[in-house]
Amino acid sequence: MTEHRLFWPVVALLALLLGDLIVHPAFFAIEFRDGHLYGNLIDILKNGAPLILIAIGMTLVVATRGIDLSVGAVVAISGALACLHISGLGDQNSVGGALAAVGMALGLALVLGLWNGWLVAVLGIQPIIATLILMVAGRGIAQLITGGQIITVNSGPYEWIGSGFTFGLPSAILIALAVFAIAAVLVRRSALGLLVESVGGNPEAGRLAGLRSTRLIWLTYVFCALCAGIAGLMISANVHSADGNNAGQFIELDAILAVVIGGTQLTGGRFSLTGSVIGALLIQTLTTTVYALGIAPQAIMLFKAVVVLAVCLLQSPVFRRKLARRRKAAPPSPAVQPEKVEAGV
């Protein structure tokens, strides 16, 4: 059981939640007010939805031996464009205007994904370099869209994406679960997932088998950018504003950590969407825990590093083998040695 890729991420998540329960019993308290659920667990789901989305897209990119460092910039661009359009509406509560803003933002996200995929799949540029270009330039694009200012909006239909509730649950987590379900059906109920694993696991064998790896790699970057675009809408809708400089900052690192924690190897090949979701929830739970326990926010990065290191070590077969050898090589305690001698006599 311990060899399963999801075992240690689940154990780490449960251990963190158990620690929260022991240190702060009210951490699990959930209230039902005005037809909505409130509490730390609900906050984990709502605030973790954008990271879950990006982790899902990043998983498929990593499975092809790639990486996408530009997702944070896409988050900022998506939210900036949507808020800019809504701020110019005569009636910001117009459903049609909000839908148009969402469509424009996601359309631009798709274009950015096509750009990344073209650089990587067609031109053969290293993924870390290709996406680093947009990571740097994307912040500038977001700043140009917002004019270097924070754009605030007051649109009920748009804010539903990030801070609304449906059936008592945050709309953001329902959207994230819907994207997860669609992605899982596409990659696990069809040959698409196997093809992606083939491209990442053994590119040469895939080429000899006639796989069109260029299209598959291109598609994964487009999908990843789309997930980042939706996440950008969630983040900006949740805070009712767009900040081209700070929105989605470092979220690409959290997404990569979530993918690694979930058991997907950065060397490509086999991947786990479920594992990435668990990894994202673990990271968000850690962040919420730090805030709930009154720990300085500056310590979040340190706590993340410690938890990620522990989970990665436990997942490492090499580390577990070395740990098992040390246990076997450990000498018996002095209290046991005399008994063995007497028995031998």
C-alpha positions in Angstrom: 0.0 0.0 0.0 2.8 2.4 0.8 4.1 2.0 -2.7 1.0 3.6 -4.2 1.7 7.1 -5.5 -1.2 8.6 -3.6 -0.5 7.0 -0.2 2.0 9.5 1.2 0.2 12.6 -0.1 -3.0 11.5 1.5 -1.2 10.6 4.7 0.4 14.0 4.8 -2.9 15.8 4.2 -4.6 13.8 6.9 -1.7 14.3 9.3 -1.9 18.1 8.7 -5.7 18.1 9.3 -5.2 16.0 12.5 -2.6 18.4 13.7 -5.1 21.3 13.1 -7.7 19.5 15.1 -5.4 18.9 18.0 -4.0 22.4 18.2 -7.1 24.3 17.2 -10.3 22.2 17.6 -12.4 25.0 16.1 -10.6 24.6 12.8 -13.2 22.1 11.7 -16.2 24.2 12.7 -18.6 24.7 9.8 -21.5 27.2 10.0 -24.6 27.4 7.8 -25.6 31.0 7.3 -27.8 32.6 4.6 -27.9 29.3 2.8 -24.1 29.1 2.6 -21.5 27.0 4.3 -18.6 28.8 6.1 -15.5 27.6 7.9 -11.8 26.8 7.4 -12.6 23.7 5.5 -14.8 25.6 3.1 -12.1 28.3 2.8 -9.6 25.6 1.8 -11.9 24.4 -1.0 -12.7 27.9 -2.2 -9.2 29.4 -2.1 -7.6 26.2 -3.3 -9.8 26.0 -6.5 -7.5 28.2 -8.6 -4.5 26.1 -7.6 -6.3 22.9 -8.3 -7.2 24.1 -11.8 -3.6 25.1 -12.6 -2.3 21.9 -11.2 -4.6 19.9 -13.5 -3.2 21.7 -16.5 0.4 21.5 -15.3 0.1 17.8 -14.8 -0.5 17.1 -18.5 2.3 19.5 -19.5 4.7 17.8 -17.1 3.6 14.4 -18.4 5.0 15.4 -21.8 8.4 16.3 -20.2 7.5 19.9 -20.2 6.9 22.7 -17.7 4.9 25.9 -17.8 6.3 28.8 -15.8 3.9 31.3 -17.4 0.7 30.3 -15.7 1.0 33.0 -13.1 1.3 35.6 -15.8 -1.7 34.1 -17.6 -3.7 34.4 -14.4 -2.9 38.1 -14.2 -3.7 38.8 -17.8 -7.0 36.9 -17.7 -8.2 38.7 -14.7 -7.0 42.1 -15.9 -8.8 41.8 -19.3 -12.0 40.6 -17.7 -12.1 43.4 -15.1 -11.1 46.0 -17.7 -14.1 45.1 -19.8 -16.5 45.0 -16.9 -15.3 48.3 -15.5 -16.3 50.0 -18.8 -19.8 48.6 -18.8 -22.7 51.0 -18.1 -24.3 48.2 -16.0 -21.7 46.0 -14.4 -24.4 43.6 -13.2 -25.2 42.7 -16.8 -25.0 39.0 -17.3 -24.2 39.4 -20.9 -21.4 41.8 -20.1 -19.9 39.4 -17.6 -20.1 36.5 -20.1 -18.4 38.7 -22.7 -15.6 39.5 -20.3 -15.2 35.8 -19.5 -15.1 34.9 -23.2 -12.6 37.5 -24.0 -10.3 36.5 -21.1 -10.4 32.8 -21.9 -9.9 33.5 -25.6 -6.7 35.4 -24.9 -5.6 32.6 -22.5 -6.0 30.2 -25.4 -3.9 32.4 -27.6 -1.2 32.5 -25.0 -1.3 28.7 -24.7 -1.0 28.4 -28.5 2.1 30.7 -28.3 3.7 28.5 -25.6 2.9 25.3 -27.5 4.2 26.7 -30.8 7.6 27.6 -29.2 7.9 24.2 -27.5 6.3 21.8 -29.9 7.1 23.4 -33.3 10.3 25.4 -32.7 11.7 22.9 -30.3 12.7 25.5 -27.6 13.2 24.1 -24.2 9.9 24.4 -22.2 11.5 26.2 -19.3 12.9 28.9 -21.6 9.9 29.1 -23.8 7.5 29.7 -20.9 9.9 31.9 -19.1 9.5 34.4 -22.0 5.8 34.7 -21.3 6.3 34.6 -17.5 8.4 37.8 -17.8 6.5 39.5 -20.6 3.1 38.5 -19.3 3.4 40.7 -16.3 4.1 43.6 -18.5 1.1 42.8 -20.7 -1.1 42.6 -17.6 0.2 46.0 -16.5 -0.5 47.5 -19.9 -4.0 46.2 -19.7 -4.7 47.7 -16.3 -2.6 50.9 -17.0 -0.5 50.1 -14.0 -3.5 50.5 -11.7 -5.7 48.1 -9.7 -9.1 47.8 -11.5 -12.0 47.3 -9.1 -15.4 45.9 -10.3 -18.8 45.5 -8.7 -20.4 42.8 -10.8 -22.6 40.2 -9.1 -22.6 37.8 -12.1 -18.8 38.0 -12.4 -18.1 37.8 -8.7 -20.1 34.5 -8.6 -17.1 32.8 -10.3 -14.8 33.4 -7.4 -16.9 34.3 -4.3 -20.3 33.0 -5.1 -22.1 29.9 -3.7 -24.1 27.1 -5.4 -26.1 24.6 -3.3 -24.3 26.0 -0.3 -20.8 25.3 -1.7 -18.4 27.7 -3.2 -18.9 28.0 -6.9 -15.1 28.1 -7.5 -14.6 24.5 -6.2 -17.6 23.3 -8.3 -16.0 24.8 -11.4 -12.7 23.2 -10.6 -14.3 19.8 -10.0 -16.1 20.1 -13.3 -12.9 20.8 -15.1 -11.2 17.9 -13.3 -14.1 15.6 -14.3 -13.9 16.6 -17.9 -10.1 16.2 -18.0 -10.3 12.8 -16.2 -12.9 11.5 -18.7 -10.8 12.7 -21.7 -7.5 11.2 -20.5 -8.7 8.1 -18.8 -11.7 7.1 -20.8 -10.0 7.5 -24.1 -6.6 6.9 -25.7 -5.6 10.5 -25.1 -4.0 9.8 -21.7 -2.1 6.9 -23.0 -0.8 8.9 -25.9 0.3 11.7 -23.6 2.2 9.2 -21.4 3.8 7.7 -24.4 5.1 11.0 -25.6 6.5 11.9 -22.3 7.7 8.4 -21.2 9.6 7.5 -24.4 9.4 10.1 -27.1 11.5 8.1 -29.6 9.3 5.0 -29.3 6.3 7.2 -29.7 7.7 8.7 -32.9 8.5 5.3 -34.3 5.0 4.2 -33.5 3.6 7.0 -35.6 2.4 9.3 -32.8 2.0 13.0 -33.7 3.7 14.3 -30.6 3.8 17.9 -31.9 0.0 18.2 -31.8 -0.3 16.5 -28.4 2.4 18.7 -26.8 0.8 21.8 -28.3 -2.6 20.7 -27.0 -1.3 20.3 -23.4 0.0 23.8 -23.3 -3.2 25.2 -24.6 -5.2 23.3 -22.0 -2.8 24.5 -19.3 -3.2 28.1 -20.3 -7.0 27.6 -20.4 -6.9 26.3 -16.8 -4.8 29.3 -15.8 -7.2 31.7 -17.5 -10.2 30.2 -15.5 -8.1 30.5 -12.3 -7.4 34.1 -13.1 -11.1 34.8 -13.4 -11.6 33.1 -10.0 -8.9 35.1 -8.3 -10.0 38.5 -9.6 -13.7 37.7 -9.0 -12.9 36.7 -5.4 -11.2 40.0 -4.6 -13.4 42.1 -6.9 -10.4 43.6 -8.6 -7.5 42.9 -11.0 -3.9 43.5 -10.0 -1.6 42.9 -12.9 1.5 43.0 -10.8 0.6 40.7 -7.9 -2.2 38.4 -9.1 -1.1 34.8 -9.4 2.4 35.6 -8.1 4.3 32.4 -7.4 1.3 30.2 -8.2 3.3 28.5 -10.9 5.7 27.2 -8.2 2.8 26.0 -6.0 1.3 24.2 -9.1 4.6 22.4 -9.8 4.9 21.4 -6.1 1.3 20.1 -6.2 2.1 18.0 -9.3 5.2 16.6 -7.7 3.5 15.9 -4.4 0.8 14.1 -6.3 3.3 11.6 -7.7 3.8 12.8 -11.2 7.5 12.7 -12.2 9.1 15.8 -13.8 10.8 13.4 -16.2 7.5 12.8 -17.9 5.4 9.7 -18.6 2.8 8.4 -16.1 0.7 11.1 -14.4 -2.0 11.4 -11.8 -4.7 14.1 -12.0 -6.1 12.9 -8.6 -2.7 13.2 -7.0 -2.2 16.7 -8.3 -5.6 17.7 -6.8 -4.6 16.2 -3.4 -1.2 18.0 -3.7 -3.0 21.3 -4.3 -5.3 20.7 -1.3 -2.3 19.9 0.8 -0.6 23.2 -0.1 -3.8 25.2 0.4 -4.5 23.4 3.8 -1.0 24.4 4.9 -1.6 28.0 3.9 -4.9 28.1 5.7 -3.4 26.5 8.8 -0.7 29.1 9.0 -3.3 31.9 8.9 -5.7 30.1 11.3 -3.1 29.4 13.9 -1.9 33.0 13.9 1.6 32.2 12.5 3.3 35.0 10.6 2.5 34.9 6.9 6.2 35.2 6.1 6.6 31.7 7.4 4.3 30.1 4.8 7.1 29.5 2.3 9.2 27.8 5.0 6.4 25.6 6.1 5.7 24.7 2.5 9.3 23.8 1.9 9.4 21.5 5.0 6.2 19.7 4.1 7.1 19.3 0.4 10.6 18.0 1.4 9.1 15.5 3.8 6.5 14.2 1.3 9.0 13.9 -1.5 11.5 12.0 0.7 8.7 9.6 1.8 7.8 9.1 -1.9 11.4 8.4 -2.9 12.0 4.7 -3.3 15.8 5.3 -2.9 15.3 7.2 0.4 12.9 4.5 1.8 15.4 1.7 0.9 18.3 3.5 2.6 16.1 4.1 5.6 15.2 0.4 5.7 18.8 -0.6 5.5 19.7 1.6 8.4 17.0 0.0 10.5 18.3 -3.5 9.6 21.9 -2.5 10.2 21.1 -1.0 13.6 22.8 -3.0 16.5 20.6 -4.6 19.1 20.2 -2.7 22.3 22.5 -3.6 25.2 19.6 -4.8 27.3 18.8 -7.5 24.8 22.4 -8.8 24.3 22.9 -10.4 27.7 19.7 -12.4 27.3 20.9 -13.8 24.0 24.2 -14.8 25.6 22.5 -16.6 28.5 20.2 -18.4 26.1 23.1 -19.5 24.0 24.9 -20.9 27.2 
